[in-house]
Amino acid sequence: MSGARKLRAGLIGLGAMGRNHARVLSNLDGVELVGVVDPAGDVTGTLRAPVVPELGDLLAMGIDYAVVACPTGLHEQIGLELAANGVCALIEKPLAQSVEAATRLVEAFEAAGLVAGVGHIERYNPALQNLRTRLEAGELGEVFQVVTRRQGPFPHRIADVGVVMDLATHDIDLTAWVTGQEYTSVSARTVSRSGRLHEDMVAVVGQLVDGTMVNHLVNWLSPLKERSTVITGDRGCFVADTLTADLTFYANGAIDTEWEALRAFRGVAEGDMVRYAIPKREPLLVEHERFRDAVEGKQSDIVTLRQGLRTVQVAACLLESASVGVTVNVGSSTSDGGERNGRVAVG
């Protein structure tokens, strides 16, 4: 595309996340937000772009790409219509509420040859981007364990999926992305204490391809808002706080001790602690910049629909494990680039 012409972008959904997308799109270099779809209209009256009730109204304006920020249950319907009309799409996570729906979206956009991505925003968190670079450089040595905690009060805007699809998909995606390893098996337990149809708490134990142990604790039942990723290896551990985008390294100690009682314990010892100074750009802005570049045909690191499908598959395996009470093997990629669903393992 010509650098002189601005991309024409549309937005579907004006919920809490949709309004954040609208804010970023309204000020994104090289992009013009030309219209927004929401049946309720712009209740705040603050948007500069027109708000229309139907997707057809937005398509009639002529758009290059759309950001899909409507409820998860509508992702498939909206996405398929965008693909059929030759419109690229950035679809909020999770890609869809089921493996089957996510697969249909992947196939539709690939068949149309369109750029499409999933809004797994944690990949653009400065702390996690810096952590991934350090892991790739071998600063932690062999990785033993990834532990994430994502908890806080219930967001009343979420009604169509539970905490696994809504929140745990963040942790599934970031774990696979940061380590460069896919999940091979998961075991999960869920509870529902808020009276909703879907689960509001999940505890997960999993394993990655290289044998790394994974633990996720995710819930909507805590007054404490926490977003923590701890990765432990043979040289120490990294702690990423994605609420503040802080990254800290705790090194294994190299200094011997003269305290006989402690010397008898032949594990690791406390060493230096380093808190890194990291440039902190807004993750949502970075996500939009990367997707804009991809639509323009530039080399860009976006979360592909196939990667989003893989995350939905793992999340489905968590729900299956919690339902039947056994460990579930996560299907691996097939040779032709497709995906297999999870399979229950005896255990």
Wavefront OBJ file of the C-alpha trace (Angstrom):
o trace
v 0.000 0.000 0.000
v 1.106 3.550 -0.644
v 2.657 5.280 2.322
v 0.695 8.450 1.507
v -2.672 6.764 1.894
v -4.006 6.114 5.342
v -5.468 2.713 6.085
v -9.206 2.841 6.694
v -10.021 0.975 9.909
v -13.294 -0.021 11.522
v -14.128 -1.179 15.025
v -16.809 -3.645 16.102
v -17.816 -3.312 19.740
v -17.751 -0.387 22.189
v -17.390 -2.208 25.477
v -14.568 -1.509 27.913
v -11.920 -3.003 25.620
v -13.555 -1.587 22.516
v -13.257 1.947 23.851
v -9.555 1.405 24.437
v -9.206 0.220 20.851
v -11.120 3.309 19.682
v -8.775 5.579 21.629
v -5.674 4.024 20.094
v -7.099 3.804 16.567
v -8.135 7.472 16.680
v -4.506 8.514 17.133
v -2.623 5.785 15.264
v -0.184 7.032 12.628
v -1.129 5.987 9.127
v -4.637 4.898 10.128
v -8.048 6.568 10.009
v -10.852 5.215 12.192
v -13.763 5.629 9.781
v -16.569 3.908 11.656
v -17.656 1.875 14.661
v -20.345 -0.795 14.996
v -22.369 -0.987 18.199
v -26.161 -1.366 18.450
v -26.185 0.816 21.585
v -24.440 3.677 19.833
v -21.883 5.972 21.446
v -23.403 6.488 24.890
v -20.624 8.886 25.898
v -20.750 10.995 22.761
v -16.969 11.265 22.695
v -16.087 9.422 19.477
v -15.146 11.393 16.389
v -16.022 8.473 14.079
v -19.649 7.646 13.266
v -21.244 4.763 15.167
v -23.539 2.489 13.143
v -25.793 -0.382 14.283
v -24.869 -3.073 11.727
v -21.664 -4.518 10.281
v -23.069 -4.006 6.781
v -23.139 -0.258 7.423
v -19.444 -0.308 8.286
v -18.528 -2.432 5.269
v -20.338 0.053 3.036
v -17.900 2.749 4.191
v -15.013 0.839 2.613
v -12.464 -0.381 5.159
v -9.073 -2.071 4.889
v -9.266 -3.798 8.257
v -11.446 -4.116 11.321
v -10.824 -4.646 15.012
v -13.295 -7.131 16.488
v -13.964 -6.318 20.143
v -17.508 -7.656 20.504
v -18.457 -10.555 22.863
v -16.543 -13.780 22.170
v -19.690 -15.607 21.086
v -19.988 -13.244 18.101
v -16.387 -13.539 16.899
v -17.091 -16.326 14.424
v -20.095 -14.663 12.804
v -18.393 -11.265 12.515
v -15.056 -12.716 11.437
v -16.530 -14.876 8.690
v -18.424 -11.899 7.277
v -15.258 -9.780 7.279
v -13.317 -12.539 5.507
v -16.079 -12.950 2.921
v -15.857 -9.216 2.169
v -12.053 -9.159 1.841
v -11.431 -7.243 5.072
v -8.390 -7.974 7.268
v -9.140 -8.399 10.972
v -7.592 -8.080 14.403
v -9.836 -10.220 16.614
v -9.750 -9.823 20.375
v -8.745 -12.870 22.384
v -9.873 -15.545 22.635
v -10.174 -16.111 18.893
v -13.488 -17.914 19.424
v -15.397 -19.723 22.143
v -14.748 -23.210 20.697
v -12.085 -25.062 18.749
v -14.512 -25.651 15.901
v -15.408 -21.969 15.564
v -11.748 -20.928 15.777
v -10.854 -23.458 13.076
v -13.500 -22.063 10.731
v -12.101 -18.563 11.212
v -8.555 -19.732 10.463
v -9.684 -21.489 7.295
v -11.780 -18.538 6.087
v -9.037 -15.920 6.405
v -6.361 -18.222 5.001
v -8.544 -19.108 2.007
v -9.124 -15.391 1.364
v -5.409 -14.602 1.683
v -6.098 -11.896 4.273
v -3.974 -10.658 7.153
v -5.625 -11.615 10.437
v -4.436 -11.663 14.025
v -5.555 -12.234 17.606
v -5.349 -9.614 20.348
v -3.194 -11.473 22.862
v -1.951 -8.219 24.316
v 0.418 -9.728 26.890
v 2.897 -10.481 24.091
v 3.435 -6.731 23.838
v 3.938 -6.152 27.561
v 7.438 -4.649 27.996
v 8.313 -6.953 30.904
v 7.424 -10.110 28.971
v 9.101 -8.953 25.767
v 12.301 -8.273 27.706
v 11.987 -11.599 29.525
v 11.593 -13.503 26.271
v 14.722 -11.891 24.862
v 16.687 -12.892 27.958
v 15.426 -16.470 27.835
v 16.384 -16.721 24.166
v 19.866 -15.474 25.093
v 20.180 -18.290 27.651
v 20.440 -16.009 30.678
v 18.384 -18.420 32.813
v 19.970 -21.606 31.497
v 17.614 -24.571 31.433
v 14.037 -23.593 32.277
v 12.397 -25.738 34.965
v 9.030 -24.138 35.672
v 6.630 -21.384 34.601
v 4.147 -20.158 37.215
v 1.494 -17.540 36.480
v -1.073 -15.929 38.771
v -3.886 -13.849 37.278
v -6.599 -12.956 39.724
v -8.930 -10.116 40.607
v -12.596 -9.136 40.996
v -15.244 -10.343 38.552
v -15.656 -8.105 35.459
v -19.421 -7.869 35.009
v -19.025 -7.168 31.271
v -18.069 -10.828 30.668
v -21.121 -13.047 30.254
v -20.563 -15.562 27.460
v -17.412 -17.411 28.583
v -15.777 -18.386 31.859
v -12.446 -17.525 33.362
v -10.636 -20.213 31.343
v -11.465 -18.769 27.916
v -11.410 -15.140 29.026
v -8.411 -14.885 31.357
v -6.454 -18.153 31.252
v -5.968 -17.778 27.500
v -3.637 -14.884 28.351
v -1.434 -17.210 30.394
v -1.581 -20.061 27.893
v -0.459 -17.829 25.043
v 2.234 -15.937 26.934
v 3.721 -19.147 28.358
v 4.039 -20.809 24.957
v 5.336 -17.586 23.393
v 7.877 -16.657 26.087
v 9.350 -20.161 26.282
v 8.975 -21.052 22.601
v 7.430 -24.368 23.660
v 3.970 -25.823 23.090
v 1.836 -27.592 25.699
v 1.763 -31.388 25.663
v -0.590 -32.093 28.576
v -2.754 -30.274 31.111
v -4.659 -31.104 34.259
v -7.155 -28.600 35.656
v -9.709 -28.066 38.389
v -12.395 -25.410 38.225
v -15.038 -24.022 40.579
v -17.969 -21.642 40.185
v -18.790 -19.614 43.276
v -20.431 -16.506 41.783
v -23.649 -18.188 40.649
v -22.820 -17.819 36.952
v -23.145 -20.531 34.316
v -19.390 -20.605 33.702
v -16.406 -21.286 35.952
v -14.797 -18.393 37.814
v -11.648 -20.087 39.160
v -9.168 -22.539 37.652
v -5.972 -24.169 38.871
v -3.769 -25.783 36.219
v -0.747 -28.074 36.131
v 0.725 -28.636 32.708
v 3.808 -29.706 30.804
v 5.540 -28.224 27.756
v 7.288 -30.100 24.952
v 10.725 -29.746 26.568
v 9.469 -31.038 29.935
v 9.043 -27.641 31.589
v 6.424 -27.716 34.364
v 3.631 -25.144 34.128
v 1.268 -23.879 36.830
v -1.542 -21.369 36.335
v -3.841 -19.903 39.001
v -6.592 -17.792 37.485
v -9.749 -16.438 39.099
v -12.399 -13.730 39.249
v -12.932 -14.182 42.990
v -10.150 -12.151 44.581
v -10.155 -8.524 45.761
v -6.411 -8.628 45.042
v -5.591 -7.824 41.421
v -2.475 -9.745 40.449
v -0.707 -10.420 37.157
v 2.482 -12.343 37.852
v 4.726 -14.597 35.764
v 7.599 -16.416 37.483
v 10.043 -18.498 35.442
v 12.577 -20.613 37.321
v 15.701 -22.154 35.807
v 19.124 -23.421 36.781
v 20.568 -19.901 37.155
v 17.762 -18.351 39.191
v 14.335 -16.977 38.393
v 12.689 -14.105 36.559
v 9.610 -12.399 37.999
v 7.487 -10.314 35.627
v 4.705 -8.110 36.968
v 2.605 -7.299 33.923
v 0.457 -4.786 35.801
v 3.481 -2.518 36.271
v 5.643 -3.964 33.434
v 8.460 -4.602 35.918
v 10.981 -7.425 35.469
v 13.204 -8.679 38.277
v 15.895 -11.368 38.251
v 16.788 -13.372 41.362
v 20.130 -15.084 40.847
v 21.267 -18.300 42.458
v 23.879 -17.464 45.065
v 27.547 -18.151 44.357
v 28.821 -17.347 47.850
v 29.442 -20.258 50.205
v 28.125 -20.112 53.761
v 29.895 -20.898 57.013
v 26.616 -21.642 58.785
v 26.757 -25.412 59.173
v 22.991 -25.899 59.445
v 22.460 -24.174 56.098
v 25.386 -25.871 54.384
v 23.701 -29.206 54.947
v 20.927 -28.158 52.543
v 22.323 -28.812 49.083
v 19.866 -26.710 47.092
v 20.199 -23.216 45.685
v 21.056 -20.157 47.735
v 19.909 -16.550 47.529
v 22.051 -14.399 45.287
v 21.851 -10.963 43.756
v 18.529 -9.385 42.831
v 18.347 -7.157 39.761
v 15.389 -5.026 38.733
v 15.745 -4.056 35.090
v 15.104 -0.600 33.692
v 12.821 -1.238 30.713
v 11.356 1.271 28.255
v 7.602 1.066 28.832
v 5.301 1.683 25.865
v 1.592 0.938 26.061
v 1.083 -2.696 24.980
v -2.171 -1.940 23.139
v -0.489 0.761 21.061
v 2.376 -1.582 20.159
v -0.133 -4.292 19.223
v -1.927 -1.885 16.868
v 1.330 -0.688 15.322
v 2.386 -4.265 14.589
v -0.955 -5.127 13.031
v -1.023 -1.948 10.948
v 2.417 -2.819 9.610
v 1.280 -6.351 8.744
v -1.728 -5.026 6.816
v 0.627 -2.715 4.909
v 2.650 -5.772 3.883
v 5.612 -5.062 6.122
v 7.462 -7.676 8.155
v 5.692 -7.645 11.515
v 5.318 -9.829 14.582
v 1.600 -10.412 15.108
v -0.276 -13.233 16.831
v -1.547 -15.332 13.933
v -4.950 -16.981 13.837
v -3.283 -20.403 13.948
v -1.512 -19.395 17.142
v -4.833 -18.149 18.495
v -6.421 -21.465 17.531
v -3.705 -23.330 19.408
v -4.474 -21.320 22.556
v -8.199 -22.091 22.232
v -7.315 -25.791 21.888
v -5.304 -25.761 25.107
v -8.103 -23.878 26.906
v -10.612 -26.473 25.687
v -8.359 -29.188 27.081
v -8.383 -27.422 30.469
v -12.166 -27.454 30.511
v -12.223 -31.100 29.427
v -9.753 -32.049 32.138
v -11.775 -30.244 34.798
v -14.949 -31.925 33.558
v -13.687 -35.513 33.518
v -11.069 -35.261 36.256
v -8.041 -36.601 34.368
v -4.960 -35.289 32.597
v -5.592 -34.400 28.950
v -2.980 -34.665 26.204
v -2.933 -31.611 23.975
v -3.015 -32.447 20.244
v 0.098 -31.576 18.264
v 0.386 -29.819 14.923
v -0.125 -32.027 11.890
v 2.296 -32.110 8.974
v 0.001 -30.062 6.720
v -0.208 -27.203 9.214
v -3.550 -28.212 10.707
v -4.294 -28.952 14.337
v -5.674 -31.935 16.229
v -7.976 -31.621 19.202
v -6.902 -32.699 22.669
v -7.223 -36.323 23.705
v -7.888 -37.640 27.171
v -5.041 -39.538 28.779
v -5.660 -42.243 31.290
v -4.473 -40.964 34.643
l 1 2 3 4 5 6 7 8 9 10 11 12 13 14 15 16 17 18 19 20 21 22 23 24 25 26 27 28 29 30 31 32 33 34 35 36 37 38 39 40 41 42 43 44 45 46 47 48 49 50 51 52 53 54 55 56 57 58 59 60 61 62 63 64 65 66 67 68 69 70 71 72 73 74 75 76 77 78 79 80 81 82 83 84 85 86 87 88 89 90 91 92 93 94 95 96 97 98 99 100 101 102 103 104 105 106 107 108 109 110 111 112 113 114 115 116 117 118 119 120 121 122 123 124 125 126 127 128 129 130 131 132 133 134 135 136 137 138 139 140 141 142 143 144 145 146 147 148 149 150 151 152 153 154 155 156 157 158 159 160 161 162 163 164 165 166 167 168 169 170 171 172 173 174 175 176 177 178 179 180 181 182 183 184 185 186 187 188 189 190 191 192 193 194 195 196 197 198 199 200 201 202 203 204 205 206 207 208 209 210 211 212 213 214 215 216 217 218 219 220 221 222 223 224 225 226 227 228 229 230 231 232 233 234 235 236 237 238 239 240 241 242 243 244 245 246 247 248 249 250 251 252 253 254 255 256 257 258 259 260 261 262 263 264 265 266 267 268 269 270 271 272 273 274 275 276 277 278 279 280 281 282 283 284 285 286 287 288 289 290 291 292 293 294 295 296 297 298 299 300 301 302 303 304 305 306 307 308 309 310 311 312 313 314 315 316 317 318 319 320 321 322 323 324 325 326 327 328 329 330 331 332 333 334 335 336 337 338 339 340 341 342 343 344 345 346 347
